[in-house]
Amino acid sequence: MNSISLKALLVSALATAVFASGSALAVPFSITGASFTPGTGYGIDRNNSGNPTENANSTLLDVRFSNASFAAQNFDLNTVGEFKTFSMGSIDFWETNGSQGIRTAETDFLNIMATLIFASPDSGNKVFTTNGMATIGSVQDAATDLTIDWTSQLVSFGTTGQYRIDLGSLAFSRASTANNTAGFRDAQVTVTLLALDRPPVNVPEPSSLALAGMGLLAAAGVMRRRKH
């Protein structure tokens, strides 16, 4: 083995070690729970007998939140830009048109908190907050009655990893009834990988490089002596 071959071997070995230590792997995601916490402005108005009613004294907007359709999510994202979309539940608009539809008193305290529980690639609750925007007036015309818009959330993990969580915006222009599901919306979540996690590169110490070089040079000397 000549000196050129030994040098090439040394460079190759060091490069392999460096790049292996800094390589990126598929990112495993695990979401174990989801919930909605609606504000006090949502609900069903009831009369003195406890029966649902809609009149000039109504103060609650009938919107129904559920996470019954959520299923725990476990998936891998392998490349930047890859994404996964899933349902975290549903939001169902049930406001009736009694007392001229949505009243001014039914447009406040419409805040919503949505929570996703992550176990991987980082752990903890991801909390989103927004305010539903209700439009005063009839719920039987073509105009939009309620909109719910969320702000995306960026999450960093590991050393260089990052992903984005988007909750889908929703608009309602018809209400559900006992006979139709016009106001029903699937509440979707999209998780998009923005950056792979690349652990710090552990570059060998100069002394280690020197020892490795000396070892290879010694091996070269032995080979030369054997040839002579």
HUJO-V795729 format. One record per residue. N is the residue number from 1. RES is the residue in one letter. D_LAST is the distance of its C-alpha to the last C-alpha in whole Angstrom. Layout:
# HUJO-V795729
n:N res:RES d_last:D_LAST
n:N res:RES d_last:D_LAST
This chain:
# HUJO-V795729
n:1 res:M d_last:13
n:2 res:N d_last:14
n:3 res:S d_last:16
n:4 res:I d_last:19
n:5 res:S d_last:19
n:6 res:L d_last:19
n:7 res:K d_last:22
n:8 res:A d_last:24
n:9 res:L d_last:23
n:10 res:L d_last:25
n:11 res:V d_last:27
n:12 res:S d_last:28
n:13 res:A d_last:28
n:14 res:L d_last:31
n:15 res:A d_last:33
n:16 res:T d_last:33
n:17 res:A d_last:34
n:18 res:V d_last:37
n:19 res:F d_last:39
n:20 res:A d_last:39
n:21 res:S d_last:41
n:22 res:G d_last:43
n:23 res:S d_last:44
n:24 res:A d_last:48
n:25 res:L d_last:49
n:26 res:A d_last:52
n:27 res:V d_last:55
n:28 res:P d_last:58
n:29 res:F d_last:61
n:30 res:S d_last:64
n:31 res:I d_last:67
n:32 res:T d_last:70
n:33 res:G d_last:73
n:34 res:A d_last:75
n:35 res:S d_last:79
n:36 res:F d_last:82
n:37 res:T d_last:84
n:38 res:P d_last:87
n:39 res:G d_last:89
n:40 res:T d_last:93
n:41 res:G d_last:94
n:42 res:Y d_last:93
n:43 res:G d_last:95
n:44 res:I d_last:98
n:45 res:D d_last:102
n:46 res:R d_last:104
n:47 res:N d_last:108
n:48 res:N d_last:110
n:49 res:S d_last:110
n:50 res:G d_last:106
n:51 res:N d_last:106
n:52 res:P d_last:104
n:53 res:T d_last:106
n:54 res:E d_last:105
n:55 res:N d_last:108
n:56 res:A d_last:109
n:57 res:N d_last:108
n:58 res:S d_last:104
n:59 res:T d_last:101
n:60 res:L d_last:98
n:61 res:L d_last:96
n:62 res:D d_last:95
n:63 res:V d_last:92
n:64 res:R d_last:90
n:65 res:F d_last:86
n:66 res:S d_last:84
n:67 res:N d_last:81
n:68 res:A d_last:81
n:69 res:S d_last:79
n:70 res:F d_last:76
n:71 res:A d_last:73
n:72 res:A d_last:70
n:73 res:Q d_last:67
n:74 res:N d_last:64
n:75 res:F d_last:61
n:76 res:D d_last:58
n:77 res:L d_last:58
n:78 res:N d_last:54
n:79 res:T d_last:55
n:80 res:V d_last:56
n:81 res:G d_last:60
n:82 res:E d_last:60
n:83 res:F d_last:63
n:84 res:K d_last:66
n:85 res:T d_last:69
n:86 res:F d_last:72
n:87 res:S d_last:75
n:88 res:M d_last:76
n:89 res:G d_last:80
n:90 res:S d_last:83
n:91 res:I d_last:85
n:92 res:D d_last:89
n:93 res:F d_last:92
n:94 res:W d_last:95
n:95 res:E d_last:97
n:96 res:T d_last:101
n:97 res:N d_last:103
n:98 res:G d_last:106
n:99 res:S d_last:108
n:100 res:Q d_last:106
n:101 res:G d_last:102
n:102 res:I d_last:100
n:103 res:R d_last:102
n:104 res:T d_last:101
n:105 res:A d_last:101
n:106 res:E d_last:99
n:107 res:T d_last:96
n:108 res:D d_last:95
n:109 res:F d_last:93
n:110 res:L d_last:90
n:111 res:N d_last:87
n:112 res:I d_last:84
n:113 res:M d_last:81
n:114 res:A d_last:79
n:115 res:T d_last:76
n:116 res:L d_last:73
n:117 res:I d_last:71
n:118 res:F d_last:67
n:119 res:A d_last:64
n:120 res:S d_last:61
n:121 res:P d_last:59
n:122 res:D d_last:61
n:123 res:S d_last:64
n:124 res:G d_last:68
n:125 res:N d_last:71
n:126 res:K d_last:71
n:127 res:V d_last:75
n:128 res:F d_last:76
n:129 res:T d_last:80
n:130 res:T d_last:82
n:131 res:N d_last:86
n:132 res:G d_last:88
n:133 res:M d_last:90
n:134 res:A d_last:93
n:135 res:T d_last:96
n:136 res:I d_last:99
n:137 res:G d_last:102
n:138 res:S d_last:102
n:139 res:V d_last:99
n:140 res:Q d_last:100
n:141 res:D d_last:100
n:142 res:A d_last:97
n:143 res:A d_last:96
n:144 res:T d_last:93
n:145 res:D d_last:94
n:146 res:L d_last:91
n:147 res:T d_last:87
n:148 res:I d_last:84
n:149 res:D d_last:81
n:150 res:W d_last:78
n:151 res:T d_last:76
n:152 res:S d_last:72
n:153 res:Q d_last:70
n:154 res:L d_last:66
n:155 res:V d_last:64
n:156 res:S d_last:61
n:157 res:F d_last:58
n:158 res:G d_last:55
n:159 res:T d_last:53
n:160 res:T d_last:54
n:161 res:G d_last:56
n:162 res:Q d_last:59
n:163 res:Y d_last:62
n:164 res:R d_last:66
n:165 res:I d_last:69
n:166 res:D d_last:71
n:167 res:L d_last:75
n:168 res:G d_last:77
n:169 res:S d_last:80
n:170 res:L d_last:83
n:171 res:A d_last:87
n:172 res:F d_last:90
n:173 res:S d_last:93
n:174 res:R d_last:94
n:175 res:A d_last:95
n:176 res:S d_last:94
n:177 res:T d_last:97
n:178 res:A d_last:98
n:179 res:N d_last:98
n:180 res:N d_last:95
n:181 res:T d_last:92
n:182 res:A d_last:92
n:183 res:G d_last:91
n:184 res:F d_last:88
n:185 res:R d_last:84
n:186 res:D d_last:81
n:187 res:A d_last:79
n:188 res:Q d_last:76
n:189 res:V d_last:72
n:190 res:T d_last:69
n:191 res:V d_last:66
n:192 res:T d_last:64
n:193 res:L d_last:60
n:194 res:L d_last:59
n:195 res:A d_last:56
n:196 res:L d_last:53
n:197 res:D d_last:52
n:198 res:R d_last:49
n:199 res:P d_last:47
n:200 res:P d_last:46
n:201 res:V d_last:42
n:202 res:N d_last:40
n:203 res:V d_last:38
n:204 res:P d_last:35
n:205 res:E d_last:35
n:206 res:P d_last:33
n:207 res:S d_last:32
n:208 res:S d_last:31
n:209 res:L d_last:29
n:210 res:A d_last:27
n:211 res:L d_last:26
n:212 res:A d_last:25
n:213 res:G d_last:23
n:214 res:M d_last:21
n:215 res:G d_last:20
n:216 res:L d_last:19
n:217 res:L d_last:17
n:218 res:A d_last:16
n:219 res:A d_last:15
n:220 res:A d_last:13
n:221 res:G d_last:11
n:222 res:V d_last:10
n:223 res:M d_last:9
n:224 res:R d_last:6
n:225 res:R d_last:5
n:226 res:R d_last:5
n:227 res:K d_last:4
n:228 res:H d_last:0
